């Protein structure tokens, strides 16, 4: 996949877009706000491991079809909010470049719905096993429980 450092509205191209040029899409399938704890955990994860998934965006256009210079996040709103939180905490700049994929062809609501519905959540047994191993990698870090679900949370499911 091609990576560009200038945000250009080319279909399917990975671009780096400043955080302050990203907005929530009005076509986002999620209408209920992300929980504060979830955004904090995601922000901690991104701070520790980086952004693991690109956001999917489409250029924002005015009624006359002219580009506004902003991009609407159709997939990855939680990641955008986590980065906004990191900017508010001054961990990153408001102009931090965020990896995005431009998709102006597919329907924004369908993209959002696909990301939130068609994914398969990790099986609780797999979560438990992975979390049993993970603490050694996080040994000595204060924020490890905030970066992921705890073993106790997964264990309580059964």
N, C-alpha and C positions, 0 to 999 in steps of 0.2 A: 504494500500500500504506500502511496506517495504521501509525504508529510510536507506541508507548507508552513512557513512562519508568518505569512500574511493572511489574514482572514479573507478568503475569496469564496464566493458562492458557487462552487463547482460541485456537482453531484458526486457523493461518495468519496470525497477527498478529505483526508485528515488535515485539520487546520488547528492552529493555536489562536484562540480568541481570548482577549483580556476578560477577566472575570466581570468587570464592570460593564461589559457589553452583552452580557447574557441575562435573559429575562425568563420567567416562567411562561410557558405557553398557555394561552387561554384554552387550548384544546387538550390539556393534560387530563388523562382519565381519572387521576386521583383528585378528588374534591376535598377530602378530609386531610387536614394538615398532617405532615409528618410529626411524630412525637419529638419533643425536645431531647429526651434521652437518646433516641435513635440518631438524631442529627449530631449530638455530642459524641456518641460512640463512632459514628462514621467519620467525623472530623478527626478524632484521635487516630483512627485507622489510616486515614489519608496522610496525616502528619507522619505516621510511622513508616508506612509502606509506599506512599505515593498513590496517585489516582490509578486504580487498576483497570477501570473501564472508561472508555471515551464517553462523552456526552453526545447525544444525537440532537442536532439543531437544524432549524430552517431560518433563512434570513427574514427579518421582520420587514414588511413592506407597508407603505401608506396606501390609502384608497386608490391613488393614481398609479400604483404599481412601483413607485420609486422606493429604493432601499433606504431604511432609516439609519443603517450602520449598526443596528442591534441584531441579536440572534435570539430566537425563541427556543427554549429547551423542551424538546418533545420526549426525550428519554434521558433520565439522569437528574431529575429535579432534586432528589435527596442529596446527590453528590454536589450539585450547585449550592444548595443551602449549607452543606457542611463546609464548603470552601468560603462561603459568605461569612460563616461563623469564625473561621480561621482568620479571615481578613479583619473582622471586628475585634478579634483578640490580638491583632497586629502580628500574627504568625506569618502572614503573607501580605503582599500588597493588593490593593483593590484591582490593580492592573495585571495581576498574576496571569500568565498565559495558561489557558485550560485546553487540553486536547479534546477536540470535537470532531465529529463526522457530520458533514453537511448532507441533509436529505430533504430536498425540496420537491421530490417527486411523490413519495408515499404520503398517504393521509396521516396527519399529525396525531389524531385520536387513535388510529389503528396502531401506530408505532408505540404510543404510550400504553395502550391496552396490551399489546404484545409483551412489552417489557415487564409489566406488572402481573400478567395472568398466565402466559404460556411458559414461564420459567418453572423449573422443578426445584423446590426447596430441598436442601440436604436432609437426608434421613436422620432422625434423632440419634440413632445408634452410631452413625458415622460421625455426627457432631461430637458425641460423647467421647468416642475413641480419639478423634483429632484433638479435642480439648485436653484429654488426659496427657497427650504428648506435648502440647503447646506450651505449658508453663515453663518448661526448661528453656525454651527459646526466649521467654520473657522474664527470666529470673532477674530479680533486682529492679524491675520497672514498676513504678507505682500505678501506672494507668492500664496495666494489662487487662483487668476486668472490664474497663470501659471500651476496650478495643474489640471485644467479642463477647459472645454469650458465655456465661460461666458454666462449668461442669454441673453445678448444682441446679441451674435452670433447666438444662437438658435432662438431668436425672429425674427431676420432678414430673416430667411428662409421662413417666411410666409408673 
